[in-house]
Amino acid sequence: MDYFLDLKTDSAEDLISAIEADAEAAGAADAPVSDNGIGLRNDPANKPRGGEGIQLLTLLLTMPVGITVDVAADQIKSYLRRKRGIREATITWTEETLDADGNVDPIPREQRVEVDES
């Protein structure tokens, strides 16, 4: 399953640079968010959206098997608190179920990550 972290931030470029620096420091493709394997990575094809002020950014979220979205949200919240200028964060993913006829039914899901800057 693919997970994404949708962010509203004051400066997407600064956040991307910080995440890439964290990944480089860890010698990995993902910036380590937690000790249990949760990571964040910028998709180079993803360009920040929005103008001056608040920008929208989508990052790829790595979640190991067995980690729930609730646990990931708590870990991401701690990681993002150390970054500045984060206004809002939401984890998004798509679950797939089979209907009675065997057709795949995609169900979009999301969970907001409460980030307070105190």
C-alpha positions as CSV (number, residue, x, y, z in Angstrom):
1,M,0.0,0.0,0.0
2,D,1.3,3.5,-0.8
3,Y,1.2,6.1,1.8
4,F,1.7,9.9,1.4
5,L,2.1,12.8,3.7
6,D,0.3,15.9,2.4
7,L,1.6,19.1,4.0
8,K,0.8,22.8,4.1
9,T,4.0,24.7,4.9
10,D,5.5,28.2,4.8
11,S,8.4,27.0,2.6
12,A,8.3,23.8,0.7
13,E,11.8,24.2,-0.6
14,D,13.2,24.5,2.9
15,L,11.3,21.5,4.1
16,I,12.5,19.4,1.1
17,S,16.1,20.4,1.8
18,A,15.8,19.5,5.5
19,I,14.3,16.1,4.7
20,E,16.9,15.4,2.1
21,A,19.6,16.4,4.6
22,D,18.2,14.0,7.2
23,A,18.2,11.2,4.6
24,E,21.7,12.0,3.6
25,A,22.9,12.1,7.2
26,A,21.3,8.6,7.7
27,G,22.8,7.3,4.5
28,A,19.4,6.3,3.2
29,A,16.8,7.2,0.6
30,D,14.3,8.2,3.3
31,A,14.7,10.7,6.1
32,P,14.2,8.5,9.3
33,V,11.2,9.7,11.2
34,S,11.4,7.0,13.9
35,D,13.4,4.1,15.1
36,N,10.8,1.6,13.9
37,G,11.4,2.3,10.2
38,I,9.0,5.1,9.4
39,G,10.6,7.4,6.8
40,L,9.8,10.4,4.5
41,R,11.1,11.1,1.0
42,N,10.4,13.7,-1.6
43,D,9.3,12.5,-5.0
44,P,11.4,14.6,-7.4
45,A,8.4,14.6,-9.8
46,N,6.3,16.3,-7.1
47,K,6.5,20.0,-7.3
48,P,5.2,22.2,-4.5
49,R,1.9,23.9,-5.3
50,G,0.7,27.3,-4.2
51,G,2.1,30.7,-4.2
52,E,3.6,33.0,-1.6
53,G,2.7,32.2,1.9
54,I,1.4,28.7,2.2
55,Q,2.6,26.0,-0.1
56,L,1.2,22.4,-0.6
57,L,3.6,19.5,-0.8
58,T,3.2,15.7,-1.0
59,L,5.9,13.4,0.4
60,L,6.2,9.7,0.1
61,L,5.7,8.0,3.4
62,T,7.4,4.7,4.2
63,M,5.6,2.5,6.8
64,P,6.8,-0.9,7.6
65,V,4.4,-3.8,7.8
66,G,2.7,-4.0,11.2
67,I,2.9,-0.2,11.9
68,T,-0.6,1.3,12.1
69,V,-1.5,4.7,10.7
70,D,-2.1,6.0,14.3
71,V,1.4,5.0,15.3
72,A,2.9,6.6,12.2
73,A,0.9,9.8,12.8
74,D,2.3,10.1,16.3
75,Q,5.9,9.5,15.1
76,I,5.4,12.0,12.2
77,K,4.0,14.6,14.6
78,S,7.2,14.4,16.7
79,Y,9.4,14.6,13.6
80,L,7.5,17.6,12.1
81,R,7.6,19.5,15.4
82,R,11.4,19.8,14.9
83,K,10.8,21.4,11.6
84,R,9.4,24.9,11.3
85,G,6.6,26.4,9.3
86,I,4.4,23.3,9.1
87,R,0.7,24.4,9.1
88,E,-1.1,21.1,8.5
89,A,-0.3,17.5,7.8
90,T,-2.4,14.6,6.6
91,I,-1.6,11.0,5.8
92,T,-3.4,9.7,2.7
93,W,-3.6,6.2,1.3
94,T,-6.0,4.0,-0.7
95,E,-7.4,0.8,0.6
96,E,-8.7,-1.8,-1.9
97,T,-11.6,-4.1,-1.2
98,L,-13.3,-6.7,-3.4
99,D,-17.0,-6.4,-4.1
100,A,-19.3,-9.4,-4.5
101,D,-18.5,-9.6,-8.2
102,G,-14.7,-9.6,-7.6
103,N,-14.2,-6.1,-8.7
104,V,-11.6,-4.0,-6.9
105,D,-13.1,-1.1,-5.1
106,P,-10.6,1.6,-4.1
107,I,-11.4,3.5,-0.9
108,P,-9.5,6.7,-0.3
109,R,-8.5,7.2,3.3
110,E,-6.9,10.0,5.3
111,Q,-5.8,10.8,8.8
112,R,-4.9,14.2,9.9
113,V,-1.7,14.7,11.9
114,E,-2.1,17.4,14.6
115,V,1.0,19.5,14.6
116,D,1.2,22.2,17.1
117,E,4.1,24.5,17.0
118,S,4.3,25.1,20.8
